[in-house]
Amino acid sequence: MHESAVFQDLMRKIDEVARANGLPRVQCVHLWIGALSHFTEASLREHWEFATLGTIAEGSRLEVAVSEDRFDPRAQGVVLVRVDGDGGEGDR
């Protein structure tokens, strides 16, 4: 359940950023995973294709940076860093 809620929120944010920046289609999404997050890069990649089906990010590439800093204030999270698409990019 936790994973689906995180992906739903992530897809909502990606859609917001893409629309705010006039991106008709998302080509690449850049994420940052905190050291204390329950996600791994492998688990995000495993669910990415399914999570993006029917969204503006369907078929997009996923770039993931993994933090080792347990003391970072975002250490438990998954952070949307940037969205690249047709016509430019959008920072979150």
C-alpha positions as CSV (number, residue, x, y, z in Angstrom):
1,M,0.0,0.0,0.0
2,H,2.8,2.4,0.9
3,E,4.5,1.9,-2.5
4,S,1.3,2.7,-4.4
5,A,0.7,5.9,-2.4
6,V,4.2,7.1,-3.1
7,F,3.9,6.4,-6.8
8,Q,0.5,8.1,-7.0
9,D,2.0,11.2,-5.3
10,L,5.0,11.0,-7.6
11,M,2.9,10.8,-10.7
12,R,0.8,13.8,-9.6
13,K,4.0,15.9,-9.0
14,I,5.4,14.8,-12.4
15,D,2.2,15.8,-14.1
16,E,2.2,19.2,-12.3
17,V,5.8,20.0,-13.2
18,A,5.3,18.9,-16.8
19,R,2.1,21.0,-17.3
20,A,3.6,24.0,-15.5
21,N,6.5,23.9,-17.9
22,G,4.5,23.2,-21.0
23,L,5.9,19.8,-21.6
24,P,3.5,17.7,-23.7
25,R,5.4,14.5,-22.9
26,V,7.9,13.5,-20.3
27,Q,11.0,11.8,-21.6
28,C,13.1,11.5,-18.4
29,V,12.4,11.7,-14.7
30,H,15.2,12.3,-12.2
31,L,14.6,11.0,-8.6
32,W,16.6,11.1,-5.4
33,I,16.2,8.3,-2.9
34,G,17.0,8.9,0.8
35,A,19.3,6.6,2.7
36,L,16.5,5.6,5.1
37,S,13.8,5.3,2.4
38,H,12.1,1.9,2.1
39,F,12.8,2.1,-1.6
40,T,15.8,0.9,-3.6
41,E,16.8,1.9,-7.1
42,A,15.9,-1.6,-8.2
43,S,12.4,-1.4,-6.7
44,L,11.7,1.9,-8.3
45,R,12.8,0.7,-11.7
46,E,10.8,-2.5,-11.2
47,H,7.5,-0.5,-10.7
48,W,8.3,2.4,-13.0
49,E,6.7,1.1,-16.3
50,F,3.5,0.1,-14.6
51,A,3.3,3.3,-12.5
52,T,3.6,5.5,-15.6
53,L,1.0,3.6,-17.8
54,G,-1.6,6.0,-19.1
55,T,0.3,9.1,-17.7
56,I,2.2,11.9,-19.4
57,A,5.3,10.0,-18.3
58,E,4.5,6.7,-20.0
59,G,7.6,5.3,-21.8
60,S,9.9,7.8,-20.0
61,R,13.4,7.0,-18.7
62,L,14.1,7.0,-15.0
63,E,17.4,8.4,-13.6
64,V,17.9,7.7,-9.9
65,A,20.5,9.1,-7.4
66,V,20.8,7.2,-4.1
67,S,21.9,9.0,-1.0
68,E,24.0,7.4,1.7
69,D,23.5,10.3,4.1
70,R,21.3,9.0,6.9
71,F,21.3,12.4,8.5
72,D,19.9,14.3,5.5
73,P,16.5,15.7,6.5
74,R,14.9,14.0,3.5
75,A,16.6,10.6,4.3
76,Q,13.3,8.8,4.5
77,G,11.9,10.1,1.2
78,V,11.8,9.8,-2.5
79,V,12.3,13.3,-4.1
80,L,11.4,14.4,-7.5
81,V,14.5,16.3,-8.7
82,R,13.8,17.1,-12.4
83,V,11.4,16.3,-15.2
84,D,12.7,16.4,-18.8
85,G,10.4,16.4,-21.7
86,D,9.7,17.5,-25.3
87,G,10.4,21.2,-25.3
88,G,12.5,21.6,-22.2
89,E,12.8,20.6,-18.6
90,G,11.2,21.4,-15.4
91,D,12.7,21.6,-11.9
92,R,10.7,20.7,-8.9
